[in-house]
Amino acid sequence: MKELRERLNLSQEALGARVGVTRGAISRIENGTNSLTPAMILSLCREFNVREEWLREGTGEMFNELSQEEEVAYIVGQALPQAPDFIKDTFIALGKLSHDFTPEDWQAVKKFIDALAGKK
């Protein structure tokens, strides 16, 4: 659990909030006082795309392999619930407008995003 939390760069409180438990519950799991419950395993796998085998046995890859489309859906699904309304509105507008975008329009969007990300 601690390895997962550190890989996700989350505090015990933040991880607990994402899966519906307290910081104390996460602490007790990490120090071995409590075990992971089946419900907690399900929550962690669903919320963070963790492989159940890795979580239960510590074997294999930590995360499930995703297609590009699945990865995009996962990232957007994780980001948007906590996002301010203007960010949600931006995604909605891009989705609606994208049907009419020309290749030049997409280049303008790419240039803007690259500039925000500090790319040349």
C-alpha positions in Angstrom: 0.0 0.0 0.0 2.8 2.4 0.9 4.6 1.7 -2.3 1.5 2.4 -4.3 0.8 5.6 -2.4 4.3 6.8 -2.9 4.2 6.0 -6.6 1.0 8.0 -6.9 2.6 10.8 -4.9 -0.3 11.0 -2.6 -0.5 11.6 1.2 -2.3 9.0 3.3 -5.1 11.5 3.7 -5.4 12.1 -0.1 -5.3 8.4 -0.9 -7.9 7.7 1.8 -10.2 10.4 0.4 -10.0 8.9 -3.1 -11.1 5.5 -1.8 -13.5 6.6 1.0 -11.5 5.9 4.1 -9.6 7.9 6.7 -5.9 8.7 6.9 -5.8 6.5 10.0 -7.2 3.5 8.0 -4.4 3.9 5.4 -1.8 4.2 8.1 -3.0 1.0 9.8 -2.9 -0.9 6.5 0.6 0.4 5.8 2.0 -0.5 9.2 0.4 -4.0 9.1 -2.2 -3.5 11.9 -5.0 -4.0 9.4 -5.2 -5.9 6.2 -6.6 -4.8 2.9 -10.3 -5.7 2.7 -11.9 -7.0 -0.5 -13.8 -3.7 -0.8 -10.6 -1.7 -0.4 -8.8 -3.8 -3.1 -11.7 -3.2 -5.5 -11.6 0.5 -4.8 -7.9 0.8 -5.3 -8.0 -1.2 -8.5 -10.8 0.8 -9.9 -9.7 4.3 -8.7 -6.0 3.9 -9.7 -6.0 1.2 -12.4 -3.9 -1.1 -10.1 -3.6 -4.7 -11.0 -5.3 -6.9 -8.4 -2.5 -9.5 -8.6 0.1 -6.9 -7.7 -2.0 -5.5 -4.9 -2.6 -8.9 -3.3 0.6 -10.7 -4.1 3.1 -8.1 -5.1 3.9 -9.8 -8.4 3.8 -8.5 -11.9 3.3 -4.9 -13.0 1.7 -2.4 -10.6 -0.7 -0.9 -13.1 -2.9 -2.4 -15.9 -1.7 -1.8 -19.4 -4.1 0.6 -21.2 -4.7 1.4 -24.8 -4.2 5.1 -25.7 -8.0 5.6 -25.7 -8.3 3.9 -22.3 -5.5 6.0 -20.9 -7.1 9.2 -22.1 -10.4 8.2 -20.7 -8.8 7.3 -17.4 -6.9 10.5 -17.1 -9.8 12.7 -18.0 -12.1 10.7 -15.7 -9.6 11.2 -12.8 -9.0 14.9 -13.4 -12.4 16.3 -14.2 -14.4 15.5 -11.0 -12.1 17.7 -9.1 -11.7 20.3 -11.8 -13.3 23.8 -11.7 -16.3 24.3 -13.9 -14.4 26.4 -16.5 -12.1 23.4 -17.2 -15.1 21.1 -17.6 -16.7 23.6 -19.9 -13.5 23.8 -21.9 -13.5 20.0 -22.4 -17.2 20.0 -23.4 -16.6 22.8 -25.9 -13.6 21.1 -27.4 -15.7 17.9 -27.7 -18.6 19.7 -29.4 -16.4 21.8 -31.7 -14.0 19.0 -32.6 -16.4 17.6 -35.2 -16.0 20.8 -37.2 -12.3 21.3 -36.6 -10.0 21.4 -39.6 -6.4 20.1 -39.4 -5.4 23.7 -39.0 -7.7 24.2 -36.1 -6.1 21.2 -34.4 -2.7 22.5 -35.1 -3.7 25.8 -33.3 -4.9 23.8 -30.3 -1.7 21.7 -30.3 0.4 24.9 -30.5 -1.5 26.4 -27.5 -1.2 23.2 -25.4 2.5 22.8 -26.3 3.1 26.4 -25.2 1.3 25.8 -21.9 3.5 22.7 -21.4 6.7 24.6 -22.2 7.4 22.8 -25.4 8.7 24.6 -28.5 
